[in-house]
Amino acid sequence: MAGVKSTASSGKKKSSTVVQREDENSLALIQAVQPDQDAPITSSYNDRIRPLLDTVDKLRHLMVTREGIQLPTIVVVGDQSSGKSSVLESLAGIHLPRGQGICTRVPLIMRLQHHPLPQPELFLEFNGKVVRTDEEHVSEAINLATDEVAGLGKGISNAPLTLEVRKNGVPDLTMVDLPGITRVPVHGQPENIYDQIKEIIMEYITPEESIILNVLSATVDFTTCESIRMSQMVDKTGERTLAVVTKSDKAPEGLVEKVTADDVNIGLGYVCVRNRIGEESYAEARVEEARLFETHPQLSKIDNSIVGIPVLAQKLVQIQAASIARNLPAIVKSINEKLGINVAELKRMPPKMSSVSEAMTAFMQIIGLAKESLRKILVRGEFDEYPDEPNMHCTARLVEMLNQYSDELHKHAETKPAKNFLMEEIMVLEEAKGIGLPNFLPRTAFLTISYRKSFAEKVWNYVEEVVISVIMQQSENYYQLQLSFRRAGHNLIAKMKERSVNWVMEIVEMEKLTDYTCNPEYLSEWNTLMSQQDAFMKDVLTNEERPAKIKLNGFGEIEVGKLRDYPHVLQQAFDMKMRMTAYWKIVLKRLVDCMALHLLLSVGNLVNREFEIEIVNELMGPGGGIERMLEESPAVAAKRLKINKSIQLLKKSKEIVAKIMDKVGTYAD
């Protein structure tokens, strides 16, 4: 059974848990750094791998995680009073803050480095400063730094402290110790202390690159531990969770079954340890720990490969080395990708200008880009700049509007053609009294032509939306000019709209002046309609049955009762009606064609000439705005600063990882 000491041999067995979980590219590296199981903690990390951890620590110090690049991290979690601090003290050989309630109120990044120094060197980094301390005062220094970061009292903060320990005999490890989990706030703690702690823990353990060191007390049921529940939320299979069981001497009964049954799915296995007691030195504690697991009736049944602080240190350095080897290529790739994205983004930003000539160059470039964009979407019918914005596919939308205009014109002209049939023509003839027939357009025809004015306004309202949208997009980096650009766009369209309306009214006046066409379709249509005249006159005037309604092609059923009162002008009125009907069809086609040509010409003039003139006059006139281009907007300035900082950080990160990649390749050979 795994975890139970073999009766055939009491020798220590080397665990292959980590190796089994690594890919082939990392296997050689992992094997290269596996230490001798019997060696002391000081030798548990191959010297060739120290640069790997230094690389990750340097990236962490640069805060490259702010760029969304996750780093391999051993994250230490545990319920309050689980013995988390005791484990870290045993690994580091130093005293950490202790007391009632939450001892760790901020994330504590512990960097342990084996150095053969005569005296240990300890440094605390927080709030941009470095404080030197020593073994005797490190606990007090951590408390003071925590108070400065998280405030006095018992509240917590997500701002980390970094404790660097350079000491002979410690394993080369970097771990992040997080606040112990508590559900019930004590006096001085916020009511939502559990939610605050959970938020910090989830932030650190969620990334796939994080290794979770879950500290469990042997005195509790593992399945009830809050730290287990949290780790299972992000690591359901347990493939990146290692459990260390503390207080083994306090609850030895059934512990071997707990760690072998694995009811909580710990993929990287368990390590059982004994906490340091009282005034024991760390060396004495290790001796007592070894004696406990060798001689205790229950605990001696646990396999030596999963007991003791030295074994825990060995497992951690193996896991850490494997994790770095596995994730480093992805880190390099992410750094290069994000650096490329930021450099490209910076190039797309407008350059900072220091002279009016530079501003003028940028201004003319904006106009040129806007003109070309308008030319593409309004004239050439290209919409590659706006593939997903149908409203900017202008030529298609203008054709739709013209087709709709044509349909509405015909529909308007044909509204109830049978109602009061011939009565308007008869009234005109009666008023003429034989003194000559005036040029005549029916009232409905005039109303139809007048409708053309509203259509022109509709078209230019649409064009205005397009022009404003394009010019705003091209000048988005020059907020100080956008008001002037928008005003120029409105003024330009207002002028174009006024010209079109005047042109429409002139067309109306021309059509009212005379009825003229040389289109042969007119005579053809008129002859077709007049072919019904004889039958119509007979049914109205001489048919003995005197029908109340007569069906007439092109008009439907018409009432003819009133028409019998005007026999003397009926034939002339019918002829006039048919002439106007045939003529009106020609007029409608003429109106649509002329409107289409007028719009094409006007839009072309707008793009090729009027647009630039209006924009230049607006910006170069009194109180012009070219000089304002020298003032960078707060938003653009902040964005530029942020991108530059990001680029500098990523360049430094790239330099750091570049120095180690050749060594990684050497280890893998």
N, C-alpha and C positions, 0 to 999 in steps of 0.2 A: 504494500500500500504506500502511495506517495506520501512523504512526510514522516513515515514511521521508520525508525532505525532498523537496518537489516541485521538479522541475528547471525548471518554468515560472516559479516565483516563489520567492524566498528569504525573502519576508516572513513574519512570524509569523502563525499561524492560531489563532483563538480556539476553544478546545475547547467543544463543547456536550454533553459526556458527562453532566455533572451535570443540566443542564436537561432532557435527555431522560428522566431517571429521576424527575422530580418531577411531582406531580399539578398540575392546573390552579390549585388554590387557592394553591399556593406559587410558581407560575411568575412572577407579577408581582413578588413579593418578591425572588426570585432574580435576575431581570433588573435590579431596582433596585440590587442590591448588587454586580453584576459590575463589577470595576474595569477601567480601561484597561490593556491588556496591557503597554504600554510604561512604565507608571508604576512608581516604586520601591516597595519593600515597604511603606513607611510609608503609602502611599495605597491599599493593596490592600483596604481594608475601608471601605465607605461609613459615614460617621459616624452615619447614622440607624440602623444595625444594631448599633452598639455596645451599646445598651440590651438587645437580645435576649440577647447573650452574657452581659452582666452579670446578667440575670435568671436564666439557667441556672446561672451561677457562684454566685449567692446561694442558689439552691435546693440546689446541691451542698454548699455550706458548711453549710446547715442539716441536711444528711444526710437529705434527704427520701427518698433511696433506701431507707432503713431501713423506710419505710412501704410498700415494694414499688412505688414510682413510679420508673420508669427515666428517665434523662435522656440527651439527645443527647450523645455523648461520642466524641472522637477518641482511640482507644486505640492506642498505639505498641507494636508487638511485633517481635521479631526474634531470630534465633539469636545466641548469644554471639559477639562479634567481628564482627558484621555491619556495624558502623559506625553503630549506632543513636544513640550519644551524639554523634557528629560531626554528624549531621543536626540533632539538637535544638540543639546549640551554634550551628550556622549560622543556624537560625531565630531563636534568642533572642539571639545575639550575646554569649554568656557562656560561661565555662568550667565544665564539669560534671566530677564525679569520674571519674578514669580509673585504670587499673591492670590487673593480671592477674586473671583470674577474673571473678566477677560484680561489676560496678561499681554497678549499681542493685539494692539489696537490699530495697527497699520500693516500692510504687506511688508515683510522684512526679507529682503534679498540677501541671502548669506552666501558669500563667495569664500570658500575654503581653499587655501593653496598650501601645499606642502613645500616648506622652505627650511633648509638646514640652518636656521638662524640661532644665534645664542639666546636671543630674547624674542618672543612673539611680537609681531607688529599688527595692530588692530586699527582700522579706520572706519569711521561712519560718514556716509555721504547722504545729505538731505538738503532740500531747498537751495541747491546750487552751491553748497559749501562742503568742505571736508574737515572732519574733526578727528584728531588722533586720540586714542584712548589706550587702555591696557587691560589685562585680564582682571585685575582687581576692581576696576571702575567701569567695565564695559556695560554691566547691567544698569548702573546709574546713568551712563551716557545714553543708552537706548531709551530709558524712561524720559530723560530731558528732551531728546530729539522727538520722541513721540508726542510729548506735550506741545512742542513747538509746531508740529505738523497737524496733529489732530485736536489740539486744544486741551486745556486742563479738564479734568473730570474723567468720565468713563465712555465718552463717545468714540466712534471709530472714523477712519478716513481711508480713502483709496490711494492717497499719495504715498509712495513707497519710501522706505529707508533702505540703504545698502550698507551691509556690514561686511567688510573685507578682513579676513583672518589669515595672516601669513604665519604659519607655525610649523615647526618640525613635528611630524607624526600625524597630521590630519590628512584625510583623503582629499583629492582634488575634486571638489564638487561645487556646483552652484544650485541652490535651492531657494524657493520662495515660500516663506512661512506665512500662513494666513491666519486671521483671527479665529479662535475656537468657536464652534457653533453653540449657541445658546438660544433657547426658545423663550425663557422667562427673563425679562429685564429686571435688573436689580436697581437699587436706589442710585439715581444719577445717570442711568442709561435711558436712551430714547425708547419709547414704546415699540417702535418698529425695528428694534435692534436686530431681530432675526432676519428680517427682510434685507436690511443693510448688509449684514454679513453674507447672506446668501447671494446677493447681487455681486459682491466682490469675488466670492469663491467661483461662481459660475463664469464670470469674466475670465478668470485664470485657467479653469479646467476645461472649458468648452473647446478651445482650439485643438485640432487633431495632433498638433506637435507637442502638447503637454503630456507629461508623465505624472500620474496622480499617486503620491505617496500617502496612503490612507492610514492614519494612526488609530488603532482600535485598542480598547482596554479589554484585557482578558476577563475582567469582572462583569462584563455586560454581554447580552445576547447580540451578536454581530448584526442580525437581521433588523434590530431596532435602532441601529446607529444612524443618526441624521447624515453623517458624512458619507455613509454607504449609499443612502438614498440619493444624495446629490450626485455622487460620482456615477451611479448607474443611469442617471438621466442623460449623461453625455457619453458614457462608455458602457453601453449595454452588455457587450461581450466581455468586458474587463480586460481587453488586450493591452491597455496602457495603464492599468492600475496594479500597484504593488501595495500589499498590506503589511504593516509592522504591528505586531501584537505586544503591547506593553503590560507591565504588572503581572507577568507570567507567574511569579512567585506568590502572588496574592490569590490567584484562582487557578491552581494547577489541575484540578479535577476536570476531566473532560476536554482539556485544551487540545490534546492530540486529535480528538475526534473533530473538534471545531475546524482545525486547520487542514485536515484531510478531507472532510466532507465538502468543504467549500460551498456552503449554502448561499453565499452572496456573490459568487462568480468573480473571483479575483484571478484574472488571467496571468499576471506576472508572479503569482505565488505569494506566500507568507514568509515573514521572518519574525521569530519570537525572541524577545529581549527581556532583560531584567533591568529595572530602573535603578539608578544610583541611589543609595540610601544614606541619609544623614550626612556625616562629614567625610564619607569615603572619598578617596582620591579617584580619579578616573582610571588609573592603573589598577587600584584595588578593586574597583567596581567590575573591571573586566575579568579579573581573577575569580571573583565571587560568582560572576555570571557563568563562566566556564564550569566552575565546580557545581553550580546549581543544575545545569542541564546534563552534566555527566552523572550526578549521584542521586538526584531526586527520583523517587519511585515512579512517578507519572511522567515528569518532564524529560527524563532520560530516554523515554521511548521515542521522542521526537528526533528525526534525523538531524545529524550535525550540520548538514548543508542548509538548514533553514533556521538556525538559532545563532544568536549573538550579534553584537554591534559590529565586529569585524566582517561577518558575513553580510550584514546589511550594507556596510560601506562598499564591499566588493560588488554586490548586486547593483547598487546605485551607480557606481562608476561604469560598470559594464553597460547598463541600460542607457546611461547618459552618453557614452561613447557611440553606442549603436544608433541612438536617436539623432545625434549630431551628424554621423556619417550618412544616415538615411535622408535627412532633411536638408543638408547643406546644398546639394545641387538645386533643389527647389528654391531655397533662399536666394541663391545667386541669380536664378532665372527671374524671380520676382523683383529683385533689386534692379536688374537690367531693364525689365519691362516697365516698371514704374518710372525709372529714370528717363527712358525713351518717351513715355507719355508726357511727363512733365516738361521735358525739353521741347517737344512738339507743341505743347500748350503755350509755353512761353514765346515760341516763335510766332504763334498765331496772334498773340497780343500786340496791340499797337506799340510801336517804339516810343520811348520817352523823348519828347521834342524840346529843343532848347532855343530854337530861333523861328522867326516868322516864315522864313523860306522853307524850313522843314515842315512847318504846319501847312503851308500852301501846297507843298508836294503831297502831303497826306490827304488834304482836302480834295485835290484834283483826282487823287486815286479813288477816293470814296465816290466821287461823281462818275468816274469812268467805270467802276465796278457796278454801280447802280444802273447806269445807262445800258451796260451790256446785259445785265440781268433782266431789265425791262424789255430790251430788244428781243431777248430769247423768248420770254413768256408772252409778250404782247404782240410781237410781229412775226417771229419765226415759228412759234408754236412748239418750242422746246421747253420741257419742264423737268429736266434732270436735277435741277437745284431743289425742286419741291416735289419729289416723286410721291409723297404720301399726303399732299395737301391739294385736294381736287379744286379748291377755290382759287388756287394759283395757276391752274391750267387754263390760262386766259383765253386763248383762241377758241378752245372747245366751249368755254362758258359763253363767249360772245356769239358764237354760232347758235348755241341753244337759245340765247336771248333773242336773236334775229328771227329764228324759226318760230319762237313763241309770239313775237311781235306780228309776224305775217299771219299766223293762225288767228290771232285776236283781231287783226284788221278785217279779215274776211268774215269772221264770226260776227263782228260788230256791224259790218255792212249788210249782212244777210239777216239781221234780227227781224223776225216777223215780216217778211217781204209781202205777204198776202194781206196784211192789215191795211185797211183804207186804200186798197189798190187803186192806182191812177188818180186819187183825189187830190194829191199835192200838185200833180201835173195839170189837172183840170183847173185848179184855182189859179195857177200861173197863167194859163191860157185865157181864162176869163178876165184877169186883170189886164192882159195885154190889149184886149179890145181891138185887135186888128191893126195896131200901129207898129207891129214888128215884134218878133219873138226875141227876148233878151237872151244873152248867154246865161245858162242856168245850171247851177249845181244844187241838187237837193240839200235840204238842211241836214239830213243824216250824213251826207257825204262830207259836209264841212266839219261836223262833229268828229267824224272818223279821222280826218286829216289833223284836227286839233289834238287828237289822242297821241299823235306822233311827238308832240312836245314832251309829254310826260315820259315817253319811252326814252328820249334822248337824255333826260335827267337821270333815269334809272341806270342807263349805261355808264354815264360819267360818275355816278355814285359808286358803282362797282370798280371802275378804273381807279378812282380815288383811293379806295381801300387797298388795292394792289400796289399803287405807287407809294403810299405811306408805309405799307408793310415792308417793301423792298428797301426804301431809304432808311427806315429805322433799323433794319437788320444790318445794313452796311455800315451804319454809324453807331452801332451799339456800344462801342468802346469810347465814344466821345459824347458822354451824356450832356455836356455843357452846350453842345451844338444841336441836340436833337429837337429842342423846342423850335429853333430857327428852321431846321429841316422840315419839321411837321407844318409850320406856318407857311413855308414856301410851297409845300405840296398842296395844302388847302387852297392857297391863292392861285396856283397854276390850274388846278382842276376847276375852280370857280370861273376862271377866264375861258377855259375850253368849253365848259358847260354853257356859258353865256353865248359863245359863238354858235354852238350847235342849236340852241333855242332860237336865236335870231335867224339862222339858216332855215329852220323848220317853219318859222312864221313867214319867211319869204316864199317858201314853197307853197304855203297855204294861199298867200296872196296871188301867186302865179296861177294856181289852180282855179281860184275864184275869178281871175281875170278872163280866162277863156278856156273852152274845152277844145283841146287839140291833141291829135295823135296821127302818126303815119304808119302805125303798126297794122299790118294786114289782118291780124287776128281780130281787129275791131269789126271790119266788114263781115268777116266770116261769122262772128258771134251774133252780129245784128241780123244778118239774113236768117240765121237759124231761129232766132226769137220771132222775127216778123212772119215766118212761115205759119204761125198760129193765128195771125190777125183775122183772116176771113172767117174761120170757124168761130173765133171769139166774138166778132161783131154779129154774126148770125145768131149765136146763142143768147146774146144780150138783147138784141133789138127785134129780131123777127121770129125767133123760136116761139111757137104757140104755147108750149109748155111753160115758158118763162121760168127757167130754173133759178133758184135763189143762189146756188153756188156753182162755180165752173172750175174744173181742174185745168191748170195751165202749167206746162213743163217749165221748171226753173223757179216757180212761185208756189206751187201746191194748190190747194183749194182756196178760191177767193170768192168773197161775197160781191154780187153784181147788182143787187137791188137798187142802190143809190145811183149807179152808173146810168141807169135808164132815164134819169132826169136830165142827162147832158148828151143827147144824141148828136148835137151839132159839133161838139168838140171831141167826141169819144175816140174817133179814129186818129185824130191828130195827137191826142193824149197818149194813146197806145204806142204810136210811133215814137213819141218823145221818151216814153218809159223804156222802150226797148233800146233806143239809142244810148240813154244814160246808163242802163244796166250793162250794155256791152262796153261802153266807154269806161265805166267804173272799174271793171275787171282789169282793164289796161292801166288805169291810174294806180290801183293797188300794187300791181307788179312793179310799176315805176317807182312808187314810194319805197318799197322794200329794197329794190336795187340801189336807189340813190342813197338811202340811209346806210346801207352796207358800205358803199363806196366812200361816203362822207366819213364814216367812222374809221375806215382803214386809213384814209388820208390824215384825219385828225390825230389818231393814235400814233401814226408814223411821225407826224410833225412834233408831237409831244416828246417822243423818245429821242428823236434825232436833233431837235433844235430847242424847243420851248423849255424842256426840263432843265437843261444846263443853264440857260439864260436866267431862269427864275431863281434857281438855287444860288448862282453867283451873285445876282443882284441883291438877294436877301442877306447873304453873308458878307458881301463887300460894301453894302450900303452904310448909311449912318448907324453908328453903334454896332458895327459888324462884329462877327464872332470869330474870325480867324485867330486872333490873339488868344481867345479863350481855349483854343486847342492845346496851348502850352500848359494849361491847368489840368492835371490828371485827376480824374474823379476819385473820391475816397474808396469806392468799391474796387476800381481797377488797381489803385495803388496797393490796397490790402491784398488783392489777389496776386499781384506781381511779387509782393514781399513774401507771401506764403509759398508761392511756387519756387522762388529763388532759395528760400530756406530749405525746402524739400529737396531741391536739386543738390544743394551743398551737402545735406545729410546723406543722400543716396550716393553721391560721389565718394564721400568718405567711407561709406559702407562698402562700396564696390572695391575701393583700395584695400580695405581690411580683408575681404573674402578672397581677393585675387592672390594675396600672399599665401593663403593656406591651400588653395585648390591644387597646386602642384604636389603638395605633400599628401593630400588625400589620394591623388592618383598613384603616388608611390606606395602608399599603404595597401592599396587594393591590388597591386601587381602580385 
